[in-house]
Amino acid sequence: MNLKMIFYTLGWVLKIEAVSMLLPLICSICYGEEKMLSVFTICIAVTFVVGMLLSFKKPKHHSMYAKEGFVAVALSWIGMSFFGALPFFISGHTPCFIDAFFETVSGFTTTGASILSNVEILPKSLLFWRSFTHWIGGMGVLVFLVAILPLFGGSTMHLIKAESPGPAVSKLVPKVQSTAKILYTIYIALTLLQIVLLLLGNMPLFDAVTITFGTAGTGGFGVRNSSIAEYSPYCQVVITIFMLIFGVDFAIYHLLLLRKVKPVWKSAELRGYLGFALCAILLVSINCRNLFETFGETLRHGAFQVASIMTTTGFSTTDFDLWPEFSKTILVMLMFVGACAGSTGGGIKVSRVLILFKSIIKEIKIAVHPRNTIKLSMNGRPILHETVRAVNVFMASYLVIFALSVLFISLDNFNFTTNFTAVAATINNIGPGLAGVGPTQNFGGYSALSKLILSFDMLLGRLEIFPLLVLFSPSSWRK
């Protein structure tokens, strides 16, 4: 275990976090928030000094293998969340540090679950930082680190694999650093495009920027208590479209830029993603047709909530907890399906769902014809046995952690729907659930222990389980 290189990586992550806090600091100056100016100055200083101490000297042996990659990513996300919670805690807006930690973990993991009942009383700079954590966590801070600094030689792929969502992660171009740059270029371009389109809909600049941060990272932190309900239908449609856009594998956009349309059309995951979304929108809209004045309004709200839940963004335009049970069941199912691998969305991922379906069909065929040799394929290519095994192990781990989480937070005596959807909303990085954690409620009623468990679930969901579990394996720490 190359601990020196792991802490060196953590140091650089904290320095990047400190620099990113300059934006909310500038925001506090623009809005004349003197107290928050002092708060962010202290937080920047503390975070940067700790980062400097950890990365003061680059280790002689800077190779990082899979084990180091997992540990470095896990510690980096925990460290980011700890220091990112300082503005909430020091400002006094969340006097309990566990609450501040929960809120920040929710931000960086792009979950959007909150313990706050009234976000509109927060200073603008703190609201900006709260939403900006979504944007940072959406693509990943270590992907950004790899894009701007050649720190790790040829071992950077282990960091990207540990941080990027999906059953398999590949390079877009031969160089890993170039791949990271392409991903962030597309990410920034789509972010700027959405901000412009929201401004054209007369949305205030501050709202447009923060809402876009939440959309791009598929996070869901809003700056109004009503989430997106108060904005115009035009803005809601724009947000719906961009939620779906950010739920697509970014490799698809790279192929489109290269004008390679054929492999895009052949993408089974993309077709499955759009198919699930369109079917869900149609079924929900038909089921909820009596709740709104016109079918057009029903379709708009139905499409928004399906896009929001499936991409694990978590915005809302209406209280979907009041919808018919059929529609709520569809939304809960979409919580588990999630978005595409390689996107900023959470959930199990469409590609894993497709591989599971293919595996089930294969086993049925083998049961009927035991002597037949059946190979799984996707996009015209065979699915490697290692990928299928990884998906099966992921699902087994996912189910065990999910069940244990529901069991432990049930000690707080909330009803089963609340506890079940609370875990579903956090481990799938969605935000709102149903009942006590519905779109008009929050997670503030849970105990400190439950908040820590749910914070752990959010990190597990964003890092796809194994990087965080590696921390608890004694073999990971052996030299």
C-alpha positions as CSV (number, residue, x, y, z in Angstrom):
1,M,0.0,0.0,0.0
2,N,1.5,3.3,-1.1
3,L,0.2,5.4,1.7
4,K,2.4,8.4,0.9
5,M,0.9,8.6,-2.6
6,I,-2.6,8.2,-1.3
7,F,-2.2,11.1,1.2
8,Y,-0.5,13.1,-1.5
9,T,-3.5,12.7,-3.7
10,L,-5.8,13.6,-0.8
11,G,-3.7,16.8,-0.3
12,W,-4.3,17.9,-3.9
13,V,-8.0,17.2,-3.7
14,L,-8.3,19.4,-0.6
15,K,-6.3,22.2,-2.4
16,I,-8.7,22.0,-5.3
17,E,-11.6,22.2,-2.9
18,A,-10.1,25.2,-1.2
19,V,-9.7,27.0,-4.6
20,S,-13.3,26.1,-5.5
21,M,-14.5,27.8,-2.3
22,L,-13.3,31.1,-3.8
23,L,-16.5,31.2,-5.9
24,P,-18.9,31.3,-2.9
25,L,-16.5,33.8,-1.3
26,I,-16.8,36.0,-4.3
27,C,-20.6,35.5,-4.1
28,S,-20.5,36.7,-0.5
29,I,-18.7,39.8,-1.6
30,C,-21.2,40.5,-4.4
31,Y,-24.2,40.1,-2.0
32,G,-22.5,42.0,0.9
33,E,-22.5,39.0,3.3
34,E,-19.7,40.1,5.6
35,K,-20.2,37.2,8.0
36,M,-20.0,34.6,5.2
37,L,-17.0,36.3,3.8
38,S,-15.2,35.6,7.1
39,V,-16.6,32.1,7.2
40,F,-15.3,31.2,3.7
41,T,-12.0,32.9,4.3
42,I,-11.4,30.7,7.4
43,C,-12.6,27.5,5.6
44,I,-10.4,28.2,2.5
45,A,-7.4,28.8,4.8
46,V,-7.9,25.6,6.9
47,T,-8.6,23.4,3.9
48,F,-5.7,24.7,1.9
49,V,-3.2,24.4,4.7
50,V,-4.2,20.8,5.4
51,G,-3.9,20.1,1.7
52,M,-0.5,21.7,1.6
53,L,0.7,19.7,4.5
54,L,-0.4,16.4,2.9
55,S,1.0,17.2,-0.5
56,F,4.1,19.2,0.5
57,K,6.5,16.6,-1.0
58,K,5.8,14.3,-3.9
59,P,6.7,10.7,-3.0
60,K,9.5,9.0,-4.9
61,H,7.4,6.0,-5.7
62,H,4.3,7.5,-7.3
63,S,2.8,4.4,-8.8
64,M,-0.8,3.7,-7.9
65,Y,-2.5,0.3,-8.5
66,A,-6.2,-0.7,-8.1
67,K,-5.9,-1.0,-4.3
68,E,-4.4,2.5,-3.9
69,G,-6.9,3.9,-6.4
70,F,-9.9,2.7,-4.4
71,V,-8.5,3.9,-1.1
72,A,-7.4,7.3,-2.5
73,V,-10.8,7.9,-4.0
74,A,-12.7,6.8,-0.9
75,L,-10.6,9.0,1.5
76,S,-10.7,11.9,-0.9
77,W,-14.5,11.9,-0.9
78,I,-14.7,11.6,2.8
79,G,-12.1,14.4,3.2
80,M,-14.0,16.6,0.8
81,S,-17.2,16.1,2.6
82,F,-15.6,16.8,6.0
83,F,-14.0,20.1,5.0
84,G,-16.9,21.0,2.7
85,A,-19.2,20.9,5.8
86,L,-17.2,23.6,7.6
87,P,-19.0,26.6,6.0
88,F,-22.4,25.2,7.2
89,F,-21.1,24.5,10.6
90,I,-19.0,27.6,11.3
91,S,-21.7,29.9,10.0
92,G,-24.1,28.4,12.5
93,H,-26.8,27.6,10.0
94,T,-26.4,23.9,10.8
95,P,-25.1,23.9,14.4
96,C,-24.8,20.1,14.6
97,F,-21.7,19.0,12.6
98,I,-23.3,15.7,11.7
99,D,-26.1,17.6,10.0
100,A,-23.6,19.8,8.2
101,F,-21.7,16.6,7.1
102,F,-24.9,15.0,5.9
103,E,-25.8,18.0,3.8
104,T,-22.3,18.2,2.3
105,V,-22.1,14.5,1.6
106,S,-25.5,14.8,-0.1
107,G,-24.1,17.7,-2.2
108,F,-20.9,16.1,-3.3
109,T,-22.5,12.7,-4.0
110,T,-25.2,14.6,-6.1
111,T,-28.0,13.1,-3.9
112,G,-29.9,16.2,-2.9
113,A,-31.3,14.8,0.3
114,S,-31.5,17.6,2.9
115,I,-31.9,18.1,6.6
116,L,-33.0,21.8,6.0
117,S,-36.7,22.7,6.2
118,N,-36.2,26.3,4.9
119,V,-33.4,26.8,2.4
120,E,-34.6,30.4,1.6
121,I,-33.2,31.8,4.8
122,L,-29.7,30.7,4.0
123,P,-27.2,33.3,2.7
124,K,-26.7,33.4,-1.0
125,S,-23.1,32.4,-0.8
126,L,-24.0,29.3,1.3
127,L,-26.7,28.4,-1.2
128,F,-24.2,28.8,-4.0
129,W,-21.7,26.5,-2.3
130,R,-24.4,24.0,-1.5
131,S,-25.3,23.8,-5.2
132,F,-21.7,24.0,-6.4
133,T,-20.9,20.8,-4.5
134,H,-23.3,19.1,-6.9
135,W,-21.4,20.3,-9.9
136,I,-18.0,19.3,-8.4
137,G,-19.3,15.9,-7.5
138,G,-21.1,15.3,-10.8
139,M,-18.1,14.6,-13.0
140,G,-15.8,13.9,-10.0
141,V,-13.0,15.9,-8.5
142,L,-10.3,13.3,-9.2
143,V,-11.3,13.2,-12.9
144,F,-10.7,17.0,-12.8
145,L,-7.4,16.5,-11.0
146,V,-6.3,14.0,-13.7
147,A,-7.3,16.5,-16.4
148,I,-5.2,19.4,-15.2
149,L,-2.2,17.8,-13.5
150,P,-0.1,14.9,-14.7
151,L,0.6,13.8,-11.1
152,F,0.5,10.0,-11.2
153,G,2.3,8.9,-14.4
154,G,0.5,6.0,-16.1
155,S,-1.6,4.9,-13.1
156,T,-4.3,7.5,-13.4
157,M,-6.8,5.0,-14.9
158,H,-7.2,3.4,-11.5
159,L,-8.4,6.7,-10.0
160,I,-10.9,7.3,-12.9
161,K,-12.2,3.7,-12.6
162,A,-12.7,4.0,-8.9
163,E,-14.6,7.3,-9.2
164,S,-16.6,6.9,-12.4
165,P,-20.0,5.1,-12.3
166,G,-20.7,2.0,-14.3
167,P,-19.9,-1.7,-14.6
168,A,-17.0,-1.0,-17.0
169,V,-15.0,2.2,-17.6
170,S,-12.9,2.8,-20.7
171,K,-10.8,5.5,-22.2
172,L,-12.3,7.7,-24.9
173,V,-8.8,8.3,-26.3
174,P,-5.4,6.6,-25.7
175,K,-4.3,9.1,-23.0
176,V,-6.2,9.1,-19.7
177,Q,-5.5,12.8,-19.2
178,S,-7.0,13.6,-22.6
179,T,-10.0,11.5,-21.7
180,A,-10.5,13.5,-18.5
181,K,-10.2,16.8,-20.4
182,I,-12.8,15.7,-23.0
183,L,-15.2,14.8,-20.3
184,Y,-14.9,18.1,-18.5
185,T,-15.0,20.1,-21.7
186,I,-18.4,18.5,-22.6
187,Y,-19.6,18.9,-19.0
188,I,-18.7,22.6,-19.0
189,A,-20.2,23.3,-22.4
190,L,-23.5,21.7,-21.5
191,T,-23.6,23.6,-18.2
192,L,-23.1,26.9,-19.9
193,L,-25.7,26.1,-22.5
194,Q,-28.3,25.4,-19.9
195,I,-27.5,28.6,-18.0
196,V,-28.1,30.6,-21.2
197,L,-31.4,28.8,-22.0
198,L,-32.7,29.4,-18.4
199,L,-31.7,33.1,-18.7
200,L,-33.7,33.3,-21.9
201,G,-36.7,32.2,-19.8
202,N,-36.3,35.2,-17.5
203,M,-34.9,33.1,-14.6
204,P,-32.7,35.2,-12.3
205,L,-29.0,34.8,-12.9
206,F,-28.3,33.4,-9.4
207,D,-31.2,30.9,-9.7
208,A,-30.1,29.9,-13.3
209,V,-26.5,29.2,-12.2
210,T,-27.4,27.2,-9.0
211,I,-30.3,25.3,-10.7
212,T,-27.9,24.4,-13.5
213,F,-25.3,23.1,-11.0
214,G,-28.0,20.8,-9.6
215,T,-29.1,19.7,-13.0
216,A,-25.6,19.1,-14.4
217,G,-24.6,17.1,-11.4
218,T,-28.0,15.4,-11.3
219,G,-28.1,16.5,-7.6
220,G,-31.3,18.4,-7.0
221,F,-30.5,21.1,-4.4
222,G,-32.8,24.1,-5.1
223,V,-32.7,27.6,-3.8
224,R,-36.4,27.8,-3.1
225,N,-38.4,25.7,-0.7
226,S,-40.8,24.7,-3.6
227,S,-37.8,23.3,-5.6
228,I,-38.7,24.1,-9.3
229,A,-42.5,24.6,-8.9
230,E,-42.4,28.4,-8.9
231,Y,-40.5,28.7,-12.2
232,S,-42.2,29.0,-15.6
233,P,-43.3,26.1,-17.7
234,Y,-40.6,27.0,-20.2
235,C,-37.9,26.7,-17.5
236,Q,-39.3,23.4,-16.3
237,V,-39.2,22.0,-19.8
238,V,-35.6,23.1,-20.2
239,I,-34.6,21.5,-16.9
240,T,-36.4,18.3,-17.9
241,I,-34.5,18.1,-21.2
242,F,-31.1,18.7,-19.5
243,M,-31.8,16.3,-16.7
244,L,-32.2,13.6,-19.4
245,I,-29.1,14.9,-21.3
246,F,-26.9,14.7,-18.2
247,G,-28.2,11.1,-17.6
248,V,-26.6,9.9,-20.8
249,D,-23.1,8.4,-21.0
250,F,-20.8,11.2,-21.9
251,A,-19.0,8.9,-24.3
252,I,-22.1,9.2,-26.5
253,Y,-21.5,13.0,-26.8
254,H,-17.9,12.4,-27.7
255,L,-19.0,10.0,-30.5
256,L,-21.5,12.6,-31.8
257,L,-18.8,15.3,-31.8
258,L,-16.7,12.9,-34.0
259,R,-19.9,12.4,-36.2
260,K,-20.0,8.7,-35.4
261,V,-23.7,8.3,-35.4
262,K,-23.9,4.6,-36.1
263,P,-22.4,3.4,-32.8
264,V,-24.6,5.9,-31.0
265,W,-27.7,4.4,-32.5
266,K,-26.5,0.9,-31.7
267,S,-26.0,1.7,-28.0
268,A,-28.3,-0.7,-26.2
269,E,-28.0,1.3,-23.0
270,L,-29.0,4.5,-24.7
271,R,-32.0,2.9,-26.3
272,G,-32.9,1.2,-23.0
273,Y,-32.6,4.5,-21.1
274,L,-34.8,6.4,-23.5
275,G,-37.2,3.5,-23.8
276,F,-37.6,3.3,-20.0
277,A,-38.1,7.0,-19.7
278,L,-40.6,7.3,-22.5
279,C,-42.7,4.4,-21.3
280,A,-42.7,5.7,-17.7
281,I,-43.7,9.2,-18.9
282,L,-46.6,7.8,-20.9
283,L,-47.9,5.6,-18.1
284,V,-47.5,8.3,-15.4
285,S,-49.2,10.9,-17.5
286,I,-52.2,8.6,-18.3
287,N,-52.5,7.6,-14.6
288,C,-52.3,11.2,-13.3
289,R,-54.5,12.8,-16.0
290,N,-57.2,13.8,-13.5
291,L,-54.8,15.7,-11.2
292,F,-54.2,18.6,-13.6
293,E,-56.3,20.9,-15.7
294,T,-55.0,19.8,-19.1
295,F,-53.2,16.8,-20.5
296,G,-50.3,19.1,-21.6
297,E,-49.8,20.1,-18.0
298,T,-50.0,16.5,-16.9
299,L,-47.4,15.5,-19.5
300,R,-45.1,18.3,-18.4
301,H,-45.2,17.3,-14.7
302,G,-45.1,13.6,-15.5
303,A,-42.0,14.0,-17.8
304,F,-40.3,16.3,-15.3
305,Q,-40.7,13.8,-12.4
306,V,-39.8,10.8,-14.4
307,A,-36.6,12.6,-15.7
308,S,-35.9,13.8,-12.2
309,I,-36.2,10.5,-10.5
310,M,-34.6,8.3,-13.3
311,T,-31.6,10.6,-13.6
312,T,-31.5,10.7,-9.8
313,T,-31.6,14.5,-9.8
314,G,-34.4,14.9,-7.3
315,F,-36.0,18.2,-8.3
316,S,-39.8,18.5,-8.1
317,T,-42.5,20.6,-9.7
318,T,-45.3,19.1,-7.6
319,D,-45.8,16.9,-4.6
320,F,-45.6,13.5,-6.3
321,D,-46.2,11.8,-2.9
322,L,-49.9,12.7,-3.5
323,W,-50.0,10.9,-6.9
324,P,-51.8,7.5,-7.4
325,E,-50.0,4.4,-6.1
326,F,-49.4,3.2,-9.6
327,S,-47.4,6.3,-10.5
328,K,-45.5,6.3,-7.2
329,T,-44.6,2.7,-7.7
330,I,-43.2,3.5,-11.2
331,L,-41.1,6.3,-9.7
332,V,-39.7,4.0,-7.0
333,M,-38.8,1.5,-9.6
334,L,-37.0,4.2,-11.6
335,M,-35.0,5.1,-8.4
336,F,-33.3,1.7,-8.7
337,V,-32.8,1.7,-12.5
338,G,-31.1,5.1,-12.5
339,A,-29.3,6.7,-15.4
340,C,-26.6,5.5,-17.9
341,A,-23.1,4.4,-16.9
342,G,-20.6,7.2,-17.6
343,S,-23.2,9.9,-16.8
344,T,-23.5,12.1,-13.7
345,G,-26.6,10.1,-12.6
346,G,-26.9,7.5,-9.9
347,G,-28.8,4.3,-9.4
348,I,-27.9,0.8,-10.4
349,K,-27.5,2.0,-14.0
350,V,-29.3,1.0,-17.1
351,S,-26.4,-1.1,-18.4
352,R,-26.4,-3.3,-15.3
353,V,-30.1,-3.8,-15.5
354,L,-29.8,-4.9,-19.1
355,I,-26.9,-7.3,-18.3
356,L,-29.1,-8.7,-15.5
357,F,-32.0,-9.3,-17.8
358,K,-29.7,-10.9,-20.4
359,S,-28.2,-13.1,-17.7
360,I,-31.7,-14.2,-16.6
361,I,-32.7,-15.0,-20.2
362,K,-29.5,-16.9,-20.7
363,E,-30.1,-19.1,-17.5
364,I,-33.6,-19.9,-18.7
365,K,-32.4,-21.0,-22.1
366,I,-29.6,-23.1,-20.5
367,A,-32.2,-24.7,-18.1
368,V,-34.2,-25.7,-21.2
369,H,-31.2,-26.7,-23.4
370,P,-28.4,-27.6,-21.0
371,R,-25.9,-28.5,-23.7
372,N,-26.2,-25.2,-25.6
373,T,-23.4,-22.7,-25.4
374,I,-24.9,-19.2,-25.0
375,K,-22.8,-16.1,-24.9
376,L,-24.0,-12.7,-23.8
377,S,-23.5,-9.7,-26.0
378,M,-24.3,-6.0,-26.0
379,N,-23.8,-3.5,-28.9
380,G,-22.6,-6.3,-31.1
381,R,-19.8,-7.2,-28.7
382,P,-19.5,-10.1,-26.3
383,I,-19.9,-9.2,-22.6
384,L,-16.8,-10.3,-20.7
385,H,-17.3,-12.8,-17.9
386,E,-15.5,-10.4,-15.6
387,T,-18.2,-7.8,-16.3
388,V,-21.0,-10.2,-15.6
389,R,-19.4,-11.4,-12.4
390,A,-18.8,-7.7,-11.3
391,V,-22.5,-6.9,-11.9
392,N,-23.6,-10.0,-9.9
393,V,-21.3,-9.1,-7.0
394,F,-22.4,-5.5,-7.1
395,M,-26.0,-6.5,-6.9
396,A,-25.4,-8.9,-4.1
397,S,-23.5,-6.3,-2.1
398,Y,-26.1,-3.6,-2.9
399,L,-29.0,-5.8,-1.6
400,V,-27.2,-6.7,1.6
401,I,-26.3,-3.1,2.4
402,F,-29.7,-1.9,1.4
403,A,-31.4,-4.4,3.8
404,L,-29.1,-3.6,6.7
405,S,-29.5,0.2,6.2
406,V,-33.3,-0.1,6.4
407,L,-33.0,-2.3,9.4
408,F,-30.7,0.1,11.4
409,I,-32.6,3.3,10.6
410,S,-35.9,1.6,11.6
411,L,-34.7,2.1,15.2
412,D,-36.0,5.7,14.8
413,N,-39.5,4.3,14.5
414,F,-40.5,5.9,11.2
415,N,-42.9,3.9,9.0
416,F,-41.6,1.3,6.5
417,T,-42.3,3.5,3.4
418,T,-40.3,6.3,4.9
419,N,-37.4,4.1,5.8
420,F,-37.4,2.1,2.6
421,T,-37.5,5.1,0.3
422,A,-35.0,7.0,2.5
423,V,-32.4,4.3,1.9
424,A,-33.5,4.0,-1.8
425,A,-33.1,7.8,-2.2
426,T,-29.7,8.0,-0.6
427,I,-28.0,4.8,-1.9
428,N,-29.2,5.7,-5.4
429,N,-28.3,9.3,-5.0
430,I,-31.8,10.7,-5.7
431,G,-32.7,12.9,-2.8
432,P,-36.5,12.8,-2.0
433,G,-38.3,9.6,-1.2
434,L,-41.9,9.1,-0.1
435,A,-44.0,9.7,3.1
436,G,-41.7,11.3,5.8
437,V,-38.9,12.0,3.3
438,G,-41.1,13.0,0.4
439,P,-40.6,16.1,-1.8
440,T,-42.1,18.4,0.7
441,Q,-40.3,16.8,3.7
442,N,-36.7,16.4,4.7
443,F,-34.3,14.0,6.6
444,G,-33.9,16.3,9.6
445,G,-36.1,14.0,11.8
446,Y,-33.6,11.1,11.7
447,S,-31.2,10.5,14.6
448,A,-27.5,11.2,14.4
449,L,-26.8,7.5,13.9
450,S,-29.3,7.2,11.0
451,K,-27.9,10.3,9.4
452,L,-24.4,8.8,9.5
453,I,-25.7,5.5,8.0
454,L,-27.5,7.4,5.3
455,S,-24.4,9.5,4.6
456,F,-22.5,6.3,4.3
457,D,-25.1,5.0,1.8
458,M,-24.8,8.2,-0.3
459,L,-21.0,7.7,-0.5
460,L,-21.5,4.0,-1.3
461,G,-24.0,4.9,-4.1
462,R,-21.8,7.6,-5.7
463,L,-18.6,5.5,-5.5
464,E,-20.4,2.3,-6.5
465,I,-19.8,0.5,-3.2
466,F,-16.4,-1.1,-3.5
467,P,-14.0,1.9,-3.1
468,L,-15.6,2.5,0.3
469,L,-15.8,-1.1,1.3
470,V,-12.1,-1.5,0.5
471,L,-11.3,0.8,3.4
472,F,-12.7,-1.8,5.8
473,S,-10.7,-4.7,4.4
474,P,-7.5,-5.5,6.4
475,S,-5.8,-6.8,3.3
476,S,-6.0,-3.4,1.7
477,W,-3.6,-2.0,4.3
478,R,-1.0,-4.6,4.1
479,K,2.2,-3.8,2.4
